[in-house]
Amino acid sequence: MVAGTTSTTIVNRALQEISAQATVTGTNPTFDGSTAGNVASILYTSSVNTLLRQTDYEFSRTVIALSSLSIIPPLGWNYAFSYPGDCLKVRQVLPNVSIPDNDPQPVLWDVVSAFYLGSLTKIICTNIAASILVYTTDNLTEAQWDSLFEETVVRYLASQFVMALGGRPDFSEKMLGVAGALSQGGAGKDS
């Protein structure tokens, strides 16, 4: 990890990788309004989350006790637990016991959608009453990343930027406008 690493430095390094004649200011998710800044605003978070989900980096590992829900679990499961808001990927569910029973069988689990408190909610189902969740969190700052992950993000963003910024900038800008409008719940307009 490099001291002073921010979303802005990551994006500017990615732009440098593709020899872009641009830099951005601001931070994720509100980079400046330049074409490169708009591209970064749209691609940055999803790119980082994609890479975090692909590999089990130690710096993104979190362990918590699961919180039981007062609902009837889906058929085939005995217990339902809340899905943490910062969970990108469940890695493992473990029994919550102080003395391991040396059972080599993994705890079976599944992530499903169920109605809870009047809305469809992601939950974790198991057949173990008290469970520990090991998962990948997205509640991280760039300063917490290890150097390998940082470099991976830079290169991945560069590959995304070259498509969005290269070739036909007028077409890229139009497509980014549509994508931006859709990501904010609106519809893009042809101009």
C-alpha positions as CSV (number, residue, x, y, z in Angstrom):
1,M,0.0,0.0,0.0
2,V,1.2,3.4,-0.9
3,A,0.8,6.3,1.5
4,G,-1.6,9.0,0.1
5,T,-3.3,6.6,-2.3
6,T,-6.7,7.9,-3.2
7,S,-9.3,7.2,-5.9
8,T,-7.9,10.3,-7.7
9,T,-4.4,9.0,-7.8
10,I,-5.6,5.5,-8.9
11,V,-7.6,7.0,-11.8
12,N,-4.8,9.4,-12.9
13,R,-2.3,6.4,-12.9
14,A,-4.8,4.5,-15.1
15,L,-5.1,7.5,-17.5
16,Q,-1.3,7.7,-17.6
17,E,-1.2,3.9,-18.5
18,I,-3.1,4.6,-21.7
19,S,-1.2,7.8,-22.5
20,A,-4.3,9.9,-22.1
21,Q,-3.6,13.6,-22.2
22,A,-5.9,14.2,-19.2
23,T,-6.0,14.0,-15.5
24,V,-9.0,14.2,-13.1
25,T,-9.7,16.0,-9.9
26,G,-12.3,15.3,-7.2
27,T,-12.8,11.9,-5.6
28,N,-15.0,8.9,-6.2
29,P,-17.9,9.1,-6.9
30,T,-17.8,12.7,-7.9
31,F,-14.8,13.2,-10.1
32,D,-14.6,16.4,-12.1
33,G,-17.0,16.9,-15.0
34,S,-14.4,16.3,-17.7
35,T,-14.9,13.4,-20.1
36,A,-12.2,11.4,-18.2
37,G,-13.9,12.4,-14.9
38,N,-17.3,11.2,-16.1
39,V,-15.8,7.9,-17.3
40,A,-14.2,7.4,-13.9
41,S,-17.4,8.3,-12.0
42,I,-19.2,5.5,-13.9
43,L,-16.5,2.8,-14.0
44,Y,-14.5,3.2,-10.8
45,T,-16.7,1.6,-8.1
46,S,-18.0,-1.3,-10.2
47,S,-14.4,-2.0,-11.4
48,V,-13.0,-2.1,-7.8
49,N,-15.9,-4.3,-6.6
50,T,-15.5,-6.7,-9.6
51,L,-11.8,-7.2,-8.7
52,L,-12.5,-7.6,-5.0
53,R,-15.1,-10.3,-5.8
54,Q,-12.7,-12.2,-8.1
55,T,-9.9,-12.9,-5.6
56,D,-9.9,-13.4,-1.8
57,Y,-7.5,-10.6,-0.9
58,E,-6.6,-10.7,2.8
59,F,-7.0,-7.0,3.3
60,S,-10.7,-7.2,2.4
61,R,-11.5,-10.1,4.7
62,T,-13.9,-9.5,7.5
63,V,-15.3,-11.9,10.1
64,I,-18.5,-11.3,12.1
65,A,-21.1,-13.3,14.0
66,L,-24.3,-13.6,11.9
67,S,-27.4,-11.8,13.2
68,S,-30.4,-14.2,13.3
69,L,-33.6,-13.0,11.6
70,S,-37.1,-13.7,12.9
71,I,-38.5,-15.2,9.7
72,I,-39.2,-18.7,8.6
73,P,-36.2,-19.7,6.4
74,P,-36.8,-21.0,2.9
75,L,-37.5,-24.6,2.4
76,G,-34.5,-26.8,3.1
77,W,-32.9,-24.4,5.6
78,N,-33.3,-24.2,9.4
79,Y,-32.0,-20.7,10.0
80,A,-31.9,-17.3,8.3
81,F,-29.4,-14.5,9.0
82,S,-29.1,-10.9,7.8
83,Y,-26.8,-10.2,4.9
84,P,-24.2,-7.5,5.9
85,G,-24.6,-4.2,3.9
86,D,-20.9,-4.1,3.2
87,C,-20.6,-7.7,2.0
88,L,-19.5,-8.1,-1.6
89,K,-18.9,-11.9,-1.4
90,V,-19.5,-14.6,1.2
91,R,-16.3,-16.6,1.5
92,Q,-17.3,-19.0,4.2
93,V,-19.8,-19.7,7.0
94,L,-18.4,-21.3,10.2
95,P,-20.0,-22.8,13.3
96,N,-19.8,-20.5,16.3
97,V,-18.3,-22.8,18.8
98,S,-15.5,-22.2,21.3
99,I,-14.2,-25.8,21.0
100,P,-14.1,-27.1,17.5
101,D,-15.7,-30.5,17.0
102,N,-13.2,-31.4,14.4
103,D,-15.9,-32.1,11.8
104,P,-14.2,-31.8,8.4
105,Q,-17.5,-31.1,6.7
106,P,-18.0,-27.5,5.6
107,V,-21.1,-25.6,6.8
108,L,-23.6,-25.5,4.0
109,W,-25.0,-22.1,3.3
110,D,-26.8,-20.2,0.5
111,V,-27.6,-16.5,-0.2
112,V,-31.2,-16.1,-1.2
113,S,-33.8,-13.4,-1.5
114,A,-36.7,-13.4,0.9
115,F,-39.4,-11.0,2.1
116,Y,-38.4,-9.4,5.4
117,L,-40.0,-6.4,7.0
118,G,-42.1,-5.8,3.8
119,S,-39.4,-5.9,1.2
120,L,-37.3,-8.4,-0.7
121,T,-34.0,-8.7,1.1
122,K,-30.8,-10.7,0.6
123,I,-30.4,-13.3,3.4
124,I,-28.0,-16.0,4.3
125,C,-29.4,-19.5,5.1
126,T,-27.7,-22.3,7.0
127,N,-28.6,-25.3,9.1
128,I,-26.4,-24.2,11.9
129,A,-28.0,-22.1,14.7
130,A,-25.1,-19.9,15.6
131,S,-22.8,-19.0,12.7
132,I,-19.7,-16.9,11.9
133,L,-19.5,-15.2,8.5
134,V,-16.2,-14.7,6.7
135,Y,-16.7,-12.3,3.8
136,T,-15.2,-9.7,1.4
137,T,-16.1,-6.2,2.4
138,D,-16.4,-3.1,0.3
139,N,-16.0,-0.9,3.3
140,L,-12.3,0.0,2.5
141,T,-10.3,3.1,1.5
142,E,-7.6,3.0,-1.1
143,A,-5.0,3.5,1.6
144,Q,-6.0,0.0,3.0
145,W,-5.4,-1.8,-0.3
146,D,-2.2,-3.9,-0.7
147,S,0.1,-2.9,-3.5
148,L,-0.8,-5.8,-5.8
149,F,-4.5,-5.0,-5.6
150,E,-3.7,-1.3,-6.3
151,E,-1.8,-2.2,-9.4
152,T,-4.5,-4.6,-10.5
153,V,-7.1,-1.8,-10.2
154,V,-4.9,0.7,-12.1
155,R,-4.5,-1.8,-15.0
156,Y,-8.1,-2.9,-15.1
157,L,-9.3,0.7,-15.1
158,A,-6.8,1.5,-17.9
159,S,-8.3,-1.3,-20.0
160,Q,-11.8,0.1,-19.3
161,F,-10.7,3.7,-20.0
162,V,-9.1,2.9,-23.3
163,M,-12.4,1.7,-24.7
164,A,-14.4,4.6,-23.3
165,L,-11.9,7.4,-24.1
166,G,-10.2,6.1,-27.2
167,G,-11.3,5.8,-30.8
168,R,-14.4,8.0,-31.2
169,P,-14.6,10.4,-28.3
170,D,-17.9,11.8,-29.5
171,F,-19.4,8.3,-29.5
172,S,-17.8,7.5,-26.1
173,E,-19.2,10.7,-24.6
174,K,-22.7,10.0,-25.9
175,M,-22.6,6.5,-24.5
176,L,-21.3,7.7,-21.2
177,G,-24.1,10.2,-21.0
178,V,-26.7,7.4,-21.6
179,A,-25.0,5.2,-19.0
180,G,-24.8,8.0,-16.5
181,A,-28.5,8.8,-17.0
182,L,-29.4,5.2,-16.5
183,S,-27.2,4.8,-13.4
184,Q,-29.1,7.7,-11.9
185,G,-32.5,6.3,-12.7
186,G,-33.1,8.5,-15.8
187,A,-33.2,7.7,-19.4
188,G,-30.6,8.9,-21.9
189,K,-31.5,11.2,-24.8
190,D,-30.3,11.2,-28.3
191,S,-28.7,14.5,-29.3
